[in-house]
Amino acid sequence: MSYPSKDEILASSRGWIASLLNFLPGLGSGYLYQRRWKPYFLTIAASTAWFALGFFLQGDSEPSQSEQIIGISGLLFISIVTVIEANLAFKKAINKTKTAKEKIMSSNKKGWFK
């Protein structure tokens, strides 16, 4: 019994679900669905750093309308980047597994002309 590779696990997921989960919460939940831990923790670190930066720059004053828009647009940017990256990683894994399967199928041909 062989265990599936990282690419096979990633290719068995649905790319649109991972993209949707990365976009809506905006915290890299699609990476949990794809079982990709390093990008998930990097996304959490980036979001935490964005919140911390806003908190320290704000100080004791209430955030203005433009500061709120900047904060939300930063989180939107993080979520859009994770959506694109998750979709590209999914497509790359699909192509890798497809070529690996084709290579196995071509090596299993029997007969005079291989």
N, C-alpha and C positions, 0 to 999 in steps of 0.2 A: 504494500500500500504506500503510495507516494503522496506527500502533502502538496497542495497547490502552491505555486510560486506567487510572489507578490503581484506579478503582472496578471496571472490568472484570477486572483482574487479581485483585483481592480477591474479587470475586463468583465467579470461576472456581475458587477454592480451596474446600475443604470446611471448613465451620465447626467440625464436631465434631473433625476432626483437629487444627486449630489450637488448639482448647480443650484437647484431650488433651495436646498437646505443651507447652502452657503450664502445665498442672497437674502432670504427672509430674516432669519435671526441675525445674520451678519457676523457671526462669531465662529465660523468654520465648522458648523455641525455636519456639513456634507463630507468633511474629512473623516469624521467618526464613522459615517456610513461606508466610506470607502476603505476604512481601516488604515488610514495614513496618519500616523501619530505625529511625525515631525512637522508637517505643514499645519496640523491642528494647533500644536503648541506654539508655533511661530505666529499664527493668526491671533491666538489668545494673548501672546506677548505684545503684538502690535496694537491690539485693541486696548489692552491695559495701559500701555505706554501713551496712547492717544488720550485716554481718560486722565491719566496722571498729569500729562502735560497741560491739559485744559484746566485741571484742578489747581495746579501750582501757578499757572499764569493768571488765573482769575483772582486768586487771593480771597479776600473777605467780601468783595463786592458781588452783586448780582450780575449774571451774564447778560449782555445786551442782545438785541435781536440778531445782529450780525455775528456775534460770537457763538450764538446758538446754531446759526446756519453753518458756520465754519466747522463746528463740532460734529454736526450731523452729516455734513458733506464729507468729512474725513472718514467717518464710519461707512458711509456709502461707497467711498473709494476703496476701502479695505474689502468690503463685500464684493464689489465688482471684480477686483483683482483675483479674489479667491474663486469666484465663479469661472472666470476665464481659465485660470490655472487648473482647476479640477476637471474642466471639460477637455483641455489639451492633454492632461495626464491620462484621462480615460481613453481618448482616441489613440494615443501612443501605445497604451497597453493592449488595445484591441488589435492594432497593427502588428505588434510583437507576437501576440498569441496566434494570430492568423498565419504569419510567416512561419512560426515554429510548427504549427499543425501541417502546413503545406510541405515543409521539409520532411516531417515524419512520414507523411503520406507518399511522397515521392521516393523515399528510401525503402518503403515496403513493397514497391512494385516488383512483381516476379515475371520472369520470362527472359527471352533472349535480348530484348531491347529495353534497357532500363533508362 
